[in-house]
Amino acid sequence: MAQQYYADATADPESLLPETMESAAPAGVATGDYEQYIDDHTAGDANNNEDYIKEMEEERQQALAAVPEDVKKFIGAFHQAILGNDSAQISAMYEGGWNRLTQQYYAESEWPEAELLAPLVGGDQVFLTLYRELYFRHVYAKLEPNVDDRFQSYENICELFNLLLNSEEPVALDLPIQWLWDMLDEFVYQFQSFTAWRADIASKSSEEQQLLADNPQIWSCYSVLNVLYSLVQRSAINEQLAAEHAGSSAEEVAQIAGPYGSKPLYRNLGYFSLICLLRVHLLIGDPTLALQTLSNVHLSSEALFTKITACHVSTYYHVGFAYMSLGRFPDAVKAFVGALIYFNRMKSFHTRSYQYGSISRQCDRMYALLAICTTLAPGPVDEGTMSAMREKYGEQLLTMQRGGEDALPVYRELYLSAAPKFLSPIAPPYETPDQLSAYASESEALDPHTRHADLFLSGVHASLSAPTMRSFLKLYTTIDAKKLASFMDEDEDDVLEKMMVLKSANRTFGSREGAGGSLLDGERMVVGNLDFTINGDAVSVAETTTNKRYAGYFIRNAEHAQRVLETIRAAPLPITRPAGQSVTTQGDAKSGAAGQRTAAGGARGGAPVTGARAGQTAKAGGAAGRTSGNPWAR
Amino acid sequence: MPSTTSVAPPKNAQEWHNPSFRPEEINALILGVDRYNPSNVGFLEEYLQTQIENGQHDLFANLAILKLHQFNLNMTNQHVVIDILLLALTSAPTIDSQDFNLALALALDRPPASIIQANRDDDDDEEDEVALVVPYLKKCWSLLRECRFREFWQCWKQEEGEGADDFASADEAKAFVEGVNGWQVSGENVAIEGNGDNDVKSSVIKEHVELKQLSKIIGAAAV
């Protein structure tokens, strides 16, 4: 029924908000499958807060009256959409309506408290928990969360996960994957933010110190990992993915998944938990474990994580960074370049998203890391990505490529700005205040971010002499070691040691294309195009030359030409025709700078956003559509 | 050092992340959530001792010990930490190995020295050995990584004192070298047979186009 009510709401959900909530609530939906949990929760709340509720009731009603009508309507409709598991409607309200109302009414303040809105949704605790999740996310993103926000957001998200994990049967709730990803991503972000905040002892008031001392479990690393692992286990996601890769049928996978894992809600939460575990393990300094958690997630373009831009970019950023920590630079480069190419292609569709800023910052970090990796392990890399990187970090790249001690500060600066914000699971000893000041004075030296940077740079330091050695050897095919030493103005033994450094800097492990299996698998490989052998005193240089690659260029351009041809064919002829006939697919061709490629891509029917816009333009009518849709006009 | 030492670098990372000698129980333990269970630490520590006795190294199992230490501050078995670091340092198959740094990253995630001191039992007067040993190990490892082998041996011998001396005679040195797979002494020189790293040849990489890359173009042409 809900489905029916919102049948044409997908086009523009906000304009179709129901006038009165009573009539909008389809009978029967309110007694949804998860009603039992609602009962549990209202009962619990009432016991705890009875006095408080009575006291505040009047004040609340006044406050509720002050909430804008738009917002009340939105909340009511949102509640109905969720009760009806109407995913199209939920998506539209989650991605559109919420942000629009935020901009309009809550750009600089909190959304109304969940308790205030309870009467609008019949006290539905599941909905209110979901609402609070959005509420706190807004506080973290746009405002400054205070200690209460931090504690309550933790309690709220735990309540939500508790509800999902500890129910007697799967909760009949279906949320869009974008929301599920955002929810878990935010969960890790808030954990990260809390840990950093907790580590800063100087800024804590005595009340805050007391709160932290009394509640060590809040946002503790253990509890965060516990939530993520529980979601993984509840959904049997690892078993499901393994079965899928082994080629099991859908029925067999559902069998393995069990009653929970076969529900999209649980399956998706489990899947995204794996990605979040990758991130958490990396943050606490364990890149091997990070990659290990993804052993059943194949990094392919069909994988679920690629369906969400933020998740796609985040996954590759963290995988790439983990490889970098293992000294596997070619694998890191592959991960970064893949994500960057993808992002540059998708950019034009996402500028509206509120996450656009953070995704594009993450991409900037990847360019910086790419500069480091391609310097340490030179090799062929996608030209477009490399030139974009040079635009951003050209100067730093040159300094690093020259090598020597001068390069070290540049490496450090790039690493510190581009690495994830490492953290330590160890909390300051708030429970023993007399140790606090000693801790504060010493802990600076132990800052996890600097500690990891130091470790990484110790590796870089070892190979600082490689670029010089490489450029010397490039000049010869064979040379006597003594002669080389005299050219370099160094002792022969020192030169031999530096040659060993180069030898080792040129070697690493790299995963083989399409090999599948664990991300930790890899084969010994040589990077860079220069190698050498030493026989007695004679050094022979072996250079690997790579023929220039033409195929990619020709394929890209042939495909492009094909698309242009298609566009032209599909476009109306530049002659006058009776109005209305010619407007078919090219309504959005005018969308400017992105150019033909985007227009053609949209027209071939990929992205819904473009599709919708095309439809609107078409409706907007004849003449404009005709001239602007005409490729000849440009 | 057993005479069967192989000096050729491993061909792939399989033995590194999933060594063939790792017992099934340990494997199940470190791949599951049970790795966070503090009561398993003894089990993992026993396995560490087995590795040391057999001249093996299972980094992933040892990182699981360090992870337990990271999460359980009362679990500070300093000798275990030092053993793990030493084993990672001495077992690195190649100098580009990250094992030592990976272990160090977790081992150094500990509260400041004063807190460790304050939380220690009074009757327990041992020093913070990890803090004492780590700088030395770091120095040794960085000398190795920079291939400054002569300085490394000086540094190593300085600490080890007697017993870590040079070979007693040329014959003993020869015997050691010949014991290593693929090494031969010929006069003054040691000849090392081809191992993939010392017999490289110039080559030309040609472009290779897969049919898959052309699928769009061919598809379009077929319409």
Interface residues (C-beta under 8 A of the other chain):
Chain A: C221 Y222 L225 Y229 Q233 I284 G285 D286 P287 T288 L289 Q292 S325 L326 G327 S424 P425 I426 P429 Q435 A438 Y439 E442 S443 A445 L446 P448 R451 H452 L455 S458 G459 H461 A462 D493 E497 K498 M500 V501 K503 S504 A505 R507 T508 F509 S518 L520 D521 G522 E523 R524 V526 D531 F532 T533 I534 G536 A542 E543 T544 T545 T546 N547 K548 R549 Y550 A551 G552 I555 A558 E559 Q562
Chain B: P9 P10 K11 N12 A13 Q14 W16 H17 N18 L31 V33 Y36 L59 F60 L63 K67 Q70 F71 L73 T94 I95 D96 S97 Q98 N101 L102 L104 A105 L106 L108 D109 R110 P111 P112 A113 S114 I115 A118 K138 S142 R145 E146 C147 R148 F149 R150 N189 G196 D197 N198 D199 V200 K201 S202 S203 V204 I205 K206 E207 V209 Q213 L214 K216 I217 A220
